Amino acid sequence: MFLFRTLTVGNESGGYVLDQEYPAASFRPRIQHSQQPSKKGASLKSFILKWIAIMAILVPCGALAATPARGLVIYSDIPITYAETLEFVTITNTNAIIATAILPNGKRQEIARGGIIAAINYPPDTQMESLPQEAATALGTIRTLRPKYPQFSAKLDAIQTRWSNSLDVYRQRQRSANATPAKSVPTLTLEVDGSKYSQVELTSFDGATVGIAHAAGVAGIPATKLKPEQIVALNATSLAIRIDPTKIVAATPRPVTRSASPPSSFPTPGKATSGVPFTAVPGVPLTPAQKAANNAVIAREAKAAAAESTRNIEVAKERIQSAVSDEEVPWPRGLGFQNWDPNYKETLEFINGKIKAAGQRMWFGKLTDRMILQSPDHVETFDPHTFSTRVKMIADSENGDFVQAECADGQSDVFTVWVGGQSGSSPGIRLHCSDQLDVKRVATAMAHLIQMFGGKAEAF
């Protein structure tokens, strides 16, 4: 709740607008008394004035500092219609006609309640759970007042900035409170088939291939090449990705190579480097049986490759279907505050309207708990919170202009699955617009969307 619990005119949520006119006849001006004060009253007044003068000398000036203002009231003196503003510490209803405002300098000022147009509270010093609702009320009042009272735009903008900053701090604290405590990710040196990798971290696992990031870049390792202790060590480097030994796809078995028994005067044919069991050497042709063995291996490997490709495509289809069928969340929990202008729904609808012609669609998935971007040949999922608000506009004469949004700090938080079966991580997404004039507007809207999720602002 707001600090101004004594403010009862309008609603008590922090801001309001009064459109009603107060009858001038009902306004009762203050009465100035002309009676002379009594001697006793004059003596008391003299004592008070002397006491104030003494305290002004003894008390340092810093101790008499003004009380910080807690809000702004816009009002007019009835029957005058000219509007004025006044910062207050508190404001209370004295009676049915008069409201008394305590000013930052300690003075009191009476205002006709019928002349109060609006009262907007400043953000409280202590952030409570009700802050988003209080901010929604205050910012809604500001939007209503700005076109009606352009002479106060500077003051209204300052209040809006204070509320926006307070909301940013509130959302950051909420996000930090709900986040999983960070764990230290150990580094690992891994050696597989003669290749040595240092500072290894696990990045992906799809059953057949284990993706890693290492000091020199990234790599994919066949899962069947890993020893049990290496799997355990790799799992310890990731907080989210796990290698499940029970889901590792077995490698296609190779045929056992049998040595031929040619005459001792003939050189022995060497093994083929291409995977076939036998290869010819100069002057020693392959026997029909060796050729048949080679052809059988080639056919078997071709069949296995085709099966692997089909399996990858089926897995990709399942992943894409799972993402595409994910129910859209009307208001993702990561936003926390609904009073953006334009709001989340309006911004997302605008972006989708501009990328629809390119076969793209974007929404926030309920099960994935991430934003989903569907394109004709692939699907991407990402967390807008990890993105930078620095959205780029790229001119491409071959593929058309597009908007590019990227993860902050060089991260690769975008997971992509292609219909051809490939999958992996990337640092950003692309939004394609059929109309070149829409690129800048879509870039602005995407930056606004990222900002709603608390994305990182980076300097240009």
C-alpha positions as a Python dict, from the first residue, in 0.01 Angstrom:
ca = {
    (1, 'M'): (0, 0, 0),
    (2, 'F'): (104, 359, -41),
    (3, 'L'): (242, 559, 246),
    (4, 'F'): (-38, 812, 219),
    (5, 'R'): (-309, 618, 397),
    (6, 'T'): (-473, 944, 506),
    (7, 'L'): (-547, 1041, 146),
    (8, 'T'): (-911, 948, 101),
    (9, 'V'): (-1011, 1167, -192),
    (10, 'G'): (-1025, 951, -507),
    (11, 'N'): (-892, 598, -465),
    (12, 'E'): (-620, 506, -218),
    (13, 'S'): (-406, 316, -467),
    (14, 'G'): (-180, 610, -534),
    (15, 'G'): (-336, 820, -809),
    (16, 'Y'): (-670, 928, -946),
    (17, 'V'): (-839, 1182, -1168),
    (18, 'L'): (-1147, 1381, -1077),
    (19, 'D'): (-1354, 1489, -1377),
    (20, 'Q'): (-1648, 1620, -1175),
    (21, 'E'): (-1703, 1992, -1120),
    (22, 'Y'): (-1743, 2114, -764),
    (23, 'P'): (-2031, 2366, -714),
    (24, 'A'): (-1886, 2708, -650),
    (25, 'A'): (-2170, 2790, -414),
    (26, 'S'): (-2068, 2513, -178),
    (27, 'F'): (-1713, 2646, -139),
    (28, 'R'): (-1679, 2821, 194),
    (29, 'P'): (-1381, 3061, 201),
    (30, 'R'): (-1179, 3099, 514),
    (31, 'I'): (-1293, 3377, 748),
    (32, 'Q'): (-1035, 3634, 850),
    (33, 'H'): (-1090, 3741, 1212),
    (34, 'S'): (-1028, 4107, 1289),
    (35, 'Q'): (-1034, 4081, 1668),
    (36, 'Q'): (-723, 4204, 1845),
    (37, 'P'): (-538, 3934, 2042),
    (38, 'S'): (-550, 3949, 2417),
    (39, 'K'): (-246, 4048, 2622),
    (40, 'K'): (-211, 3690, 2739),
    (41, 'G'): (-211, 3571, 2379),
    (42, 'A'): (43, 3837, 2280),
    (43, 'S'): (273, 3732, 2565),
    (44, 'L'): (256, 3367, 2459),
    (45, 'K'): (326, 3461, 2098),
    (46, 'S'): (630, 3666, 2204),
    (47, 'F'): (765, 3370, 2406),
    (48, 'I'): (726, 3136, 2110),
    (49, 'L'): (903, 3376, 1874),
    (50, 'K'): (1198, 3415, 2115),
    (51, 'W'): (1224, 3034, 2154),
    (52, 'I'): (1230, 2989, 1776),
    (53, 'A'): (1503, 3253, 1741),
    (54, 'I'): (1717, 3081, 2003),
    (55, 'M'): (1675, 2736, 1842),
    (56, 'A'): (1767, 2881, 1502),
    (57, 'I'): (2102, 2986, 1649),
    (58, 'L'): (2174, 2667, 1844),
    (59, 'V'): (2059, 2403, 1595),
    (60, 'P'): (2282, 2350, 1290),
    (61, 'C'): (2117, 2429, 960),
    (62, 'G'): (2152, 2068, 846),
    (63, 'A'): (1924, 1953, 1127),
    (64, 'L'): (1637, 2159, 984),
    (65, 'A'): (1650, 1996, 643),
    (66, 'A'): (1323, 1972, 451),
    (67, 'T'): (1125, 1647, 457),
    (68, 'P'): (1135, 1466, 121),
    (69, 'A'): (822, 1508, -88),
    (70, 'R'): (601, 1200, -119),
    (71, 'G'): (378, 1303, -405),
    (72, 'L'): (247, 1567, -644),
    (73, 'V'): (-102, 1715, -651),
    (74, 'I'): (-253, 1902, -946),
    (75, 'Y'): (-529, 2141, -843),
    (76, 'S'): (-705, 2468, -920),
    (77, 'D'): (-848, 2728, -683),
    (78, 'I'): (-1227, 2730, -721),
    (79, 'P'): (-1378, 2905, -909),
    (80, 'I'): (-1051, 2971, -1099),
    (81, 'T'): (-982, 2699, -1359),
    (82, 'Y'): (-607, 2762, -1394),
    (83, 'A'): (-426, 2447, -1281),
    (84, 'E'): (-124, 2443, -1050),
    (85, 'T'): (103, 2175, -902),
    (86, 'L'): (223, 2126, -550),
    (87, 'E'): (458, 1870, -394),
    (88, 'F'): (338, 1731, -63),
    (89, 'V'): (452, 1507, 217),
    (90, 'T'): (101, 1414, 327),
    (91, 'I'): (-245, 1531, 234),
    (92, 'T'): (-557, 1480, 447),
    (93, 'N'): (-920, 1583, 435),
    (94, 'T'): (-980, 1853, 693),
    (95, 'N'): (-1355, 1853, 632),
    (96, 'A'): (-1601, 1797, 350),
    (97, 'I'): (-1469, 2102, 166),
    (98, 'I'): (-1102, 2149, 255),
    (99, 'A'): (-796, 1921, 224),
    (100, 'T'): (-475, 2013, 405),
    (101, 'A'): (-137, 1938, 246),
    (102, 'I'): (184, 1926, 451),
    (103, 'L'): (464, 2063, 232),
    (104, 'P'): (831, 1951, 235),
    (105, 'N'): (927, 2274, 415),
    (106, 'G'): (684, 2190, 696),
    (107, 'K'): (421, 2448, 601),
    (108, 'R'): (55, 2369, 560),
    (109, 'Q'): (-158, 2463, 263),
    (110, 'E'): (-531, 2428, 237),
    (111, 'I'): (-679, 2320, -95),
    (112, 'A'): (-1043, 2303, -192),
    (113, 'R'): (-1124, 1934, -233),
    (114, 'G'): (-1342, 2016, -531),
    (115, 'G'): (-1042, 2175, -701),
    (116, 'I'): (-814, 1870, -674),
    (117, 'I'): (-761, 1729, -1023),
    (118, 'A'): (-521, 1448, -941),
    (119, 'A'): (-276, 1334, -674),
    (120, 'I'): (15, 1108, -772),
    (121, 'N'): (229, 940, -511),
    (122, 'Y'): (603, 896, -558),
    (123, 'P'): (749, 544, -527),
    (124, 'P'): (780, 437, -163),
    (125, 'D'): (1122, 399, -1),
    (126, 'T'): (1046, 38, 91),
    (127, 'Q'): (947, -194, -196),
    (128, 'M'): (649, -409, -101),
    (129, 'E'): (469, -684, -291),
    (130, 'S'): (204, -430, -393),
    (131, 'L'): (454, -216, -583),
    (132, 'P'): (356, -336, -934),
    (133, 'Q'): (-10, -254, -870),
    (134, 'E'): (78, 84, -718),
    (135, 'A'): (298, 161, -1017),
    (136, 'A'): (21, 59, -1259),
    (137, 'T'): (-216, 304, -1093),
    (138, 'A'): (35, 589, -1083),
    (139, 'L'): (154, 539, -1443),
    (140, 'G'): (-204, 509, -1564),
    (141, 'T'): (-283, 842, -1402),
    (142, 'I'): (20, 1000, -1570),
    (143, 'R'): (-89, 876, -1914),
    (144, 'T'): (-434, 1027, -1856),
    (145, 'L'): (-299, 1362, -1742),
    (146, 'R'): (-25, 1417, -1999),
    (147, 'P'): (-247, 1513, -2297),
    (148, 'K'): (-476, 1725, -2079),
    (149, 'Y'): (-201, 1920, -1905),
    (150, 'P'): (100, 1948, -2141),
    (151, 'Q'): (240, 2232, -1928),
    (152, 'F'): (324, 1974, -1661),
    (153, 'S'): (490, 1723, -1899),
    (154, 'A'): (836, 1769, -1746),
    (155, 'K'): (710, 1696, -1394),
    (156, 'L'): (498, 1402, -1509),
    (157, 'D'): (793, 1256, -1705),
    (158, 'A'): (1012, 1283, -1396),
    (159, 'I'): (757, 1092, -1186),
    (160, 'Q'): (721, 828, -1457),
    (161, 'T'): (1099, 782, -1462),
    (162, 'R'): (1107, 739, -1085),
    (163, 'W'): (837, 469, -1101),
    (164, 'S'): (1008, 293, -1394),
    (165, 'N'): (1340, 285, -1209),
    (166, 'S'): (1172, 158, -894),
    (167, 'L'): (1003, -118, -1095),
    (168, 'D'): (1333, -220, -1254),
    (169, 'V'): (1488, -258, -909),
    (170, 'Y'): (1182, -450, -785),
    (171, 'R'): (1186, -692, -1079),
    (172, 'Q'): (1560, -749, -1045),
    (173, 'R'): (1523, -831, -676),
    (174, 'Q'): (1233, -1065, -749),
    (175, 'R'): (1431, -1238, -1020),
    (176, 'S'): (1732, -1274, -792),
    (177, 'A'): (1515, -1412, -513),
    (178, 'N'): (1356, -1673, -742),
    (179, 'A'): (1674, -1770, -926),
    (180, 'T'): (1850, -2095, -851),
    (181, 'P'): (2173, -2026, -662),
    (182, 'A'): (2463, -2036, -903),
    (183, 'K'): (2695, -2331, -873),
    (184, 'S'): (3059, -2335, -965),
    (185, 'V'): (3110, -2517, -1294),
    (186, 'P'): (3430, -2725, -1284),
    (187, 'T'): (3669, -2739, -1578),
    (188, 'L'): (3767, -3070, -1731),
    (189, 'T'): (4037, -3206, -1958),
    (190, 'L'): (3899, -3474, -2190),
    (191, 'E'): (4081, -3709, -2428),
    (192, 'V'): (3883, -3906, -2687),
    (193, 'D'): (4031, -4102, -2981),
    (194, 'G'): (4362, -3917, -2953),
    (195, 'S'): (4202, -3572, -2945),
    (196, 'K'): (4257, -3375, -2627),
    (197, 'Y'): (4022, -3096, -2508),
    (198, 'S'): (4081, -2861, -2215),
    (199, 'Q'): (3838, -2652, -2009),
    (200, 'V'): (3552, -2874, -2126),
    (201, 'E'): (3185, -2803, -2048),
    (202, 'L'): (2888, -3010, -2159),
    (203, 'T'): (2650, -2817, -2390),
    (204, 'S'): (2417, -3076, -2551),
    (205, 'F'): (2328, -3443, -2576),
    (206, 'D'): (2092, -3599, -2830),
    (207, 'G'): (2157, -3968, -2776),
    (208, 'A'): (2421, -4014, -3045),
    (209, 'T'): (2638, -3704, -3008),
    (210, 'V'): (2767, -3515, -2706),
    (211, 'G'): (2824, -3144, -2766),
    (212, 'I'): (3101, -2972, -2571),
    (213, 'A'): (3256, -2628, -2544),
    (214, 'H'): (3628, -2617, -2481),
    (215, 'A'): (3917, -2373, -2473),
    (216, 'A'): (3962, -2380, -2852),
    (217, 'G'): (3593, -2370, -2951),
    (218, 'V'): (3316, -2633, -2973),
    (219, 'A'): (3307, -2998, -3078),
    (220, 'G'): (3077, -3297, -3116),
    (221, 'I'): (3185, -3635, -2980),
    (222, 'P'): (3014, -3970, -3051),
    (223, 'A'): (2850, -4071, -2725),
    (224, 'T'): (2966, -4431, -2762),
    (225, 'K'): (3328, -4314, -2753),
    (226, 'L'): (3298, -4192, -2394),
    (227, 'K'): (3398, -4401, -2096),
    (228, 'P'): (3165, -4420, -1792),
    (229, 'E'): (3399, -4205, -1583),
    (230, 'Q'): (3413, -3946, -1862),
    (231, 'I'): (3033, -3930, -1871),
    (232, 'V'): (3024, -3868, -1496),
    (233, 'A'): (3288, -3595, -1528),
    (234, 'L'): (3103, -3426, -1817),
    (235, 'N'): (2773, -3426, -1627),
    (236, 'A'): (2947, -3244, -1343),
    (237, 'T'): (3028, -2951, -1577),
    (238, 'S'): (2666, -2862, -1661),
    (239, 'L'): (2381, -2741, -1446),
    (240, 'A'): (2109, -2826, -1700),
    (241, 'I'): (2236, -3081, -1956),
    (242, 'R'): (2278, -3447, -1854),
    (243, 'I'): (2411, -3747, -2044),
    (244, 'D'): (2185, -4045, -1973),
    (245, 'P'): (2387, -4363, -2036),
    (246, 'T'): (2065, -4557, -2095),
    (247, 'K'): (1975, -4332, -2389),
    (248, 'I'): (2307, -4350, -2574),
    (249, 'V'): (2255, -4481, -2926),
    (250, 'A'): (2486, -4776, -2999),
    (251, 'A'): (2725, -4729, -3288),
    (252, 'T'): (2659, -4924, -3604),
    (253, 'P'): (2866, -5244, -3576),
    (254, 'R'): (3146, -5277, -3829),
    (255, 'P'): (3211, -5617, -4002),
    (256, 'V'): (3499, -5821, -3871),
    (257, 'T'): (3793, -5798, -4109),
    (258, 'R'): (3930, -6138, -4199),
    (259, 'S'): (4275, -6169, -4346),
    (260, 'A'): (4300, -6343, -4683),
    (261, 'S'): (4555, -6620, -4738),
    (262, 'P'): (4723, -6540, -5068),
    (263, 'P'): (5036, -6725, -5178),
    (264, 'S'): (5346, -6623, -4985),
    (265, 'S'): (5500, -6477, -5300),
    (266, 'F'): (5213, -6223, -5327),
    (267, 'P'): (5204, -5905, -5116),
    (268, 'T'): (4914, -5892, -4868),
    (269, 'P'): (4645, -5635, -4968),
    (270, 'G'): (4619, -5357, -4710),
    (271, 'K'): (4312, -5247, -4520),
    (272, 'A'): (4109, -4971, -4675),
    (273, 'T'): (4097, -4631, -4503),
    (274, 'S'): (3747, -4570, -4630),
    (275, 'G'): (3586, -4837, -4411),
    (276, 'V'): (3587, -5132, -4650),
    (277, 'P'): (3783, -5436, -4532),
    (278, 'F'): (4010, -5471, -4836),
    (279, 'T'): (4183, -5239, -5078),
    (280, 'A'): (4386, -5319, -5384),
    (281, 'V'): (4759, -5262, -5406),
    (282, 'P'): (4957, -5219, -5726),
    (283, 'G'): (4994, -5550, -5901),
    (284, 'V'): (4762, -5737, -5664),
    (285, 'P'): (4394, -5719, -5765),
    (286, 'L'): (4119, -5800, -5519),
    (287, 'T'): (3961, -6139, -5536),
    (288, 'P'): (3589, -6169, -5613),
    (289, 'A'): (3526, -6258, -5248),
    (290, 'Q'): (3712, -5944, -5130),
    (291, 'K'): (3519, -5726, -5373),
    (292, 'A'): (3193, -5876, -5251),
    (293, 'A'): (3294, -5811, -4890),
    (294, 'N'): (3377, -5451, -4974),
    (295, 'N'): (3048, -5400, -5157),
    (296, 'A'): (2857, -5550, -4865),
    (297, 'V'): (3026, -5309, -4624),
    (298, 'I'): (2957, -5011, -4849),
    (299, 'A'): (2592, -5109, -4882),
    (300, 'R'): (2564, -5168, -4508),
    (301, 'E'): (2718, -4831, -4425),
    (302, 'A'): (2495, -4654, -4675),
    (303, 'K'): (2192, -4821, -4521),
    (304, 'A'): (2307, -4731, -4170),
    (305, 'A'): (2367, -4369, -4275),
    (306, 'A'): (2023, -4351, -4430),
    (307, 'A'): (1869, -4498, -4116),
    (308, 'E'): (2062, -4253, -3899),
    (309, 'S'): (1947, -3964, -4116),
    (310, 'T'): (1588, -4085, -4097),
    (311, 'R'): (1614, -4123, -3721),
    (312, 'N'): (1755, -3771, -3686),
    (313, 'I'): (1476, -3632, -3898),
    (314, 'E'): (1214, -3815, -3691),
    (315, 'V'): (1369, -3687, -3368),
    (316, 'A'): (1376, -3335, -3513),
    (317, 'K'): (1011, -3364, -3616),
    (318, 'E'): (917, -3474, -3266),
    (319, 'R'): (1105, -3183, -3111),
    (320, 'I'): (956, -2935, -3356),
    (321, 'Q'): (607, -3075, -3305),
    (322, 'S'): (655, -3057, -2928),
    (323, 'A'): (755, -2691, -2952),
    (324, 'V'): (489, -2595, -3206),
    (325, 'S'): (213, -2758, -2999),
    (326, 'D'): (331, -2589, -2678),
    (327, 'E'): (44, -2383, -2537),
    (328, 'E'): (93, -2007, -2555),
    (329, 'V'): (114, -1821, -2224),
    (330, 'P'): (-87, -1495, -2239),
    (331, 'W'): (130, -1327, -1977),
    (332, 'P'): (470, -1492, -1904),
    (333, 'R'): (568, -1495, -1538),
    (334, 'G'): (904, -1335, -1619),
    (335, 'L'): (736, -1002, -1693),
    (336, 'G'): (599, -936, -1344),
    (337, 'F'): (442, -601, -1437),
    (338, 'Q'): (165, -545, -1689),
    (339, 'N'): (163, -170, -1740),
    (340, 'W'): (404, -140, -2033),
    (341, 'D'): (288, 89, -2312),
    (342, 'P'): (242, -77, -2553),
    (343, 'N'): (193, -388, -2342),
    (344, 'Y'): (329, -740, -2399),
    (345, 'K'): (26, -863, -2597),
    (346, 'E'): (19, -559, -2826),
    (347, 'T'): (393, -578, -2890),
    (348, 'L'): (387, -951, -2971),
    (349, 'E'): (85, -912, -3201),
    (350, 'F'): (261, -631, -3389),
    (351, 'I'): (578, -837, -3442),
    (352, 'N'): (383, -1146, -3554),
    (353, 'G'): (181, -934, -3795),
    (354, 'K'): (498, -817, -3967),
    (355, 'I'): (681, -1155, -3983),
    (356, 'K'): (376, -1363, -4079),
    (357, 'A'): (435, -1316, -4454),
    (358, 'A'): (782, -1473, -4413),
    (359, 'G'): (627, -1782, -4251),
    (360, 'Q'): (737, -1694, -3899),
    (361, 'R'): (547, -1683, -3570),
    (362, 'M'): (661, -1613, -3214),
    (363, 'W'): (500, -1691, -2877),
    (364, 'F'): (592, -1786, -2518),
    (365, 'G'): (551, -2159, -2448),
    (366, 'K'): (398, -2293, -2129),
    (367, 'L'): (597, -2618, -2111),
    (368, 'T'): (926, -2488, -2251),
    (369, 'D'): (899, -2173, -2036),
    (370, 'R'): (1082, -1995, -2318),
    (371, 'M'): (997, -1783, -2618),
    (372, 'I'): (941, -1993, -2932),
    (373, 'L'): (1013, -1867, -3286),
    (374, 'Q'): (875, -2089, -3563),
    (375, 'S'): (1016, -2055, -3916),
    (376, 'P'): (938, -2261, -4229),
    (377, 'D'): (1244, -2487, -4191),
    (378, 'H'): (1334, -2468, -3821),
    (379, 'V'): (1216, -2382, -3470),
    (380, 'E'): (1410, -2180, -3212),
    (381, 'T'): (1357, -2139, -2838),
    (382, 'F'): (1520, -1868, -2629),
    (383, 'D'): (1494, -1669, -2306),
    (384, 'P'): (1444, -1295, -2379),
    (385, 'H'): (1593, -1217, -2038),
    (386, 'T'): (1937, -1323, -2167),
    (387, 'F'): (1910, -1101, -2477),
    (388, 'S'): (2056, -757, -2535),
    (389, 'T'): (1819, -468, -2606),
    (390, 'R'): (2059, -365, -2881),
    (391, 'V'): (1862, -509, -3174),
    (392, 'K'): (2023, -484, -3520),
    (393, 'M'): (1875, -417, -3865),
    (394, 'I'): (2059, -616, -4134),
    (395, 'A'): (2040, -538, -4509),
    (396, 'D'): (2066, -854, -4719),
    (397, 'S'): (2016, -817, -5093),
    (398, 'E'): (1986, -1195, -5145),
    (399, 'N'): (1764, -1306, -4857),
    (400, 'G'): (1591, -978, -4780),
    (401, 'D'): (1637, -739, -4489),
    (402, 'F'): (1587, -879, -4142),
    (403, 'V'): (1603, -793, -3772),
    (404, 'Q'): (1870, -966, -3564),
    (405, 'A'): (1843, -998, -3185),
    (406, 'E'): (2134, -1153, -2996),
    (407, 'C'): (2219, -1282, -2651),
    (408, 'A'): (2409, -1047, -2424),
    (409, 'D'): (2777, -1104, -2342),
    (410, 'G'): (2830, -1342, -2634),
    (411, 'Q'): (2617, -1623, -2491),
    (412, 'S'): (2462, -1896, -2709),
    (413, 'D'): (2126, -1941, -2540),
    (414, 'V'): (1918, -2000, -2856),
    (415, 'F'): (1845, -2370, -2922),
    (416, 'T'): (1759, -2451, -3285),
    (417, 'V'): (1611, -2766, -3440),
    (418, 'W'): (1602, -2794, -3821),
    (419, 'V'): (1356, -3011, -4012),
    (420, 'G'): (1656, -3188, -4170),
    (421, 'G'): (1753, -3330, -3832),
    (422, 'Q'): (2032, -3092, -3731),
    (423, 'S'): (2021, -2915, -3396),
    (424, 'G'): (2245, -2690, -3189),
    (425, 'S'): (2289, -2362, -3007),
    (426, 'S'): (2337, -2017, -3153),
    (427, 'P'): (2378, -1663, -3015),
    (428, 'G'): (2069, -1502, -3171),
    (429, 'I'): (1754, -1505, -3384),
    (430, 'R'): (1641, -1341, -3707),
    (431, 'L'): (1301, -1188, -3780),
    (432, 'H'): (1227, -1152, -4152),
    (433, 'C'): (999, -875, -4279),
    (434, 'S'): (836, -877, -4620),
    (435, 'D'): (828, -496, -4626),
    (436, 'Q'): (1161, -315, -4596),
    (437, 'L'): (988, -22, -4427),
    (438, 'D'): (881, -249, -4138),
    (439, 'V'): (1235, -354, -4041),
    (440, 'K'): (1302, -52, -3818),
    (441, 'R'): (960, -78, -3650),
    (442, 'V'): (1003, -451, -3582),
    (443, 'A'): (1352, -385, -3442),
    (444, 'T'): (1209, -125, -3204),
    (445, 'A'): (926, -357, -3101),
    (446, 'M'): (1167, -647, -3038),
    (447, 'A'): (1391, -427, -2825),
    (448, 'H'): (1081, -321, -2629),
    (449, 'L'): (982, -687, -2582),
    (450, 'I'): (1330, -779, -2455),
    (451, 'Q'): (1319, -485, -2215),
    (452, 'M'): (991, -616, -2069),
    (453, 'F'): (1169, -939, -1972),
    (454, 'G'): (1456, -749, -1813),
    (455, 'G'): (1701, -790, -2100),
    (456, 'K'): (2042, -630, -2071),
    (457, 'A'): (2092, -282, -2213),
    (458, 'E'): (2425, -246, -2390),
    (459, 'A'): (2597, 68, -2515),
    (460, 'F'): (2616, 122, -2890),
}
